[in-house]
Amino acid sequence: MESRIRDVVQKALAELGAGDVSFAVERPADMAHGDYAVNAALVAAKGLGKTPREVAEHIVAALASAFAAVGDTAKIEIAGPGFVNITLSPECVHEAVQTLQTESNTLSGTRVMVEYTDPNPFKEMHIGHMMSNTIGESVSRLVGNAGATLARANYQGDVGPHVAKALWGMQKSGITNPSTAAEIGKAYAEGAAAYEADETAKAEIDAINQAVYRKDDAALMGLWEQGRKVSLAAFEEMYRVLGTKFDFYFFESETAAPGMALVTEGLANGVFDESEGAIIYQGEKKGLHTLVFVTSKGTPTYETKDLGLAQVKEEAWPADLSIILTANEQIGHFKVMFAALEDLRPELAQKTIHIPHGFLRLSTGKMASRTGNVITAESLINTVTEQALVKNEDKEIAGQVALAAIKYAILKQSSGSDIVFDMEKSLSLEGDSGPYLQYALVRARKILAATPGVSGTEVPALPYAIERVLIHYPSVVARALAEYAPHYVAQYLTELAASWNSFYATEQILGSDDEAYKIRIAHTFERVMSHGLTVLGIPTPKRL
């Protein structure tokens, strides 16, 4: 319906002589104002030399003419300074609910790679990585839901200063065969502290960093391989818990060499410059800042390895679109890296986008962790699960509720915002929480399970309020995909759950004269809520 309205309005504006006008077709904040509101008259009036109301009157006439024959609208009127509000006919609402599509083919034939999570071996996976995983998984599901051929990718830093710090810590502690991620994380914390406080330790760690790139110390590389293996196994367990399965794993140890080759090429072509023994990219020429791509010690920086990653990705799985999700602290890094990539491989830069996300914090302050300096993803999930067990002794369901609480808290706000996680609010069944959505779904499934035979043939004169919410789900998903913004789905589902709970509380469903009609509404609600939670990566328990 939204696309039909947009087409009619665009044609009406063209008849008035308007050029390309960007306008919104959206739901009014107040349902009493109709099912759709169009701001086209306000946007186009000045360019046409007319008042918004004059333009709105022409749009109303065009819409009335277009929809009169099929009877899809009950009311089209001008509101305020020039908004056009549209109320659909009861028959149109009913049909839209019954024929509602949850999937689309807008990206059919398109290959999309989404890179997210990106934890670093030799460190424990912390809540920042879980935030990236939650948003990235939902973006991936939105892309897949639109019919794209999808590849999930994970880029992990298995070389670099953090690895050297962990290896140094293990050597100093006499660890030759690490067996747990916590053991390695503790060694990293010790190495990181020593690097800042002790010049001797700093020199030793720098030497280890270079040795890992050279791969010429057998004992050191044996320790590196075992530490990497243990770290990656721990990550896999966390991915299983979170509900993510990656198609590609890329590692910095594999991207350093191709990245260095690109920098060497760029140095010869004037893309890069030498400065005090280092190789730099002077971003000022593009309004950015200068970054080092190769240090004076000859080791590649993150920027160089990201150049190599772009090429490695293309060789492994050529995509039409490459999406990267990281914390917003890397925005500057990616701007400079993309600028260099544009100079070196413009075809890769043009199809790669960066989606930044904020930080995840706790409302109660820092929570104790095993390394003492980070909040691990595992510790947060376990803590929330323990709290969920207080109300539900089933460990599986408590785990599903915990994931819903955490993921919804992350996804209900735009991805660029910092998130403050409040455990009590996030576990509440009273609204604005993941468990609240789960509870609404479970309640609907309980009703549907109790309907061995459906009776009642009456159809209400007016649609129920929940129907007027349901019909907007496809456009919500479409907007979430267009903006890579899952929060639109999360916020919509909260409204939908509230509408369902109101419907459930005020309407007799089983045994009513319009029982069959209401059961169809319940079926559509169950289908939409289940689909929406799946898009968000939130589990759908059978009971709560």
Order of alpha helices (4+ residues) and beta strands (2+ residues): alpha-beta-beta-alpha-alpha-beta-beta-alpha-beta-alpha-beta-alpha-alpha-alpha-alpha-beta-alpha-beta-beta-beta-alpha-beta-alpha-alpha-beta-beta-alpha-alpha-beta-alpha-alpha-alpha-alpha-alpha-alpha
